[in-house]
Amino acid sequence: MPAIVGPISINSVGGGVVNFGDSFYLSPKSTSKTNSGSGALNTGNWIITNNGLSSTNPFDPDGADQNITANA
C-alpha cells in the first residue's frame, strides 16, 4: 500500500537509514574508504597478530569507487 507522508525536516542522521513508507531501493548517500595494514582493524580483548612484514598501498587507479552523484 502506498504511504502518504507529510512535510518532514531531518537536520542530521548519524549512521543508519531513515525510511518513511514504501521504498523500492535504498542506497547510500555518502561513502568513505580506509587504508590499513594487516591486523590493524582487529577488535577484541586478547588479540595476537604475527605479521613479519606489512605494507599498505593506498594508490587507487580507478579514481572513484562508489559514485553517488546520480543518487539524488
C-alpha positions in Angstrom: 0.0 0.0 0.0 1.3 3.5 -0.8 2.2 5.7 2.2 1.3 9.3 2.4 3.9 11.2 4.3 3.6 14.9 5.1 6.4 17.5 5.2 9.4 16.3 7.1 12.7 18.1 8.1 15.7 15.9 9.1 18.7 18.0 10.2 21.2 15.2 10.6 21.4 11.4 10.8 24.5 9.9 12.4 24.6 6.4 10.7 21.8 4.3 9.5 18.9 4.8 7.1 15.8 6.8 7.6 12.8 5.2 5.7 9.2 6.5 5.6 6.6 4.4 3.9 7.2 2.2 1.0 10.6 2.1 -0.6 11.8 0.1 -3.6 15.5 0.7 -3.3 17.6 2.4 -0.6 21.1 3.5 -1.5 23.9 5.2 0.5 24.4 9.0 0.1 27.9 9.1 1.5 30.9 6.9 1.1 34.3 6.5 2.7 37.5 4.5 2.3 40.0 3.3 4.8 43.6 2.0 4.2 45.1 0.0 6.9 47.8 -2.7 7.3 47.3 -6.3 8.2 45.9 -6.8 11.7 45.2 -3.1 12.2 41.4 -3.2 12.4 41.2 -6.3 14.8 39.0 -5.8 17.8 38.6 -7.8 21.0 40.1 -8.5 24.4 43.1 -10.7 23.5 44.3 -10.0 20.0 47.5 -11.7 18.9 48.7 -10.8 15.4 52.0 -12.1 14.0 53.0 -10.0 10.9 56.5 -10.4 9.7 56.2 -7.5 7.2 53.1 -5.4 6.5 52.8 -2.9 3.7 49.7 -0.9 2.6 49.4 0.6 -0.8 46.9 3.4 -0.8 47.2 4.0 -4.6 43.8 3.7 -6.2 43.9 3.8 -10.1 40.2 4.0 -10.7 39.6 7.4 -9.0 36.1 6.8 -7.8 35.0 3.6 -6.0 31.3 4.3 -5.5 29.7 7.2 -7.4 26.9 8.9 -5.6 26.3 11.9 -7.9 23.3 10.1 -9.6 21.6 9.2 -6.3 19.9 12.5 -5.8 
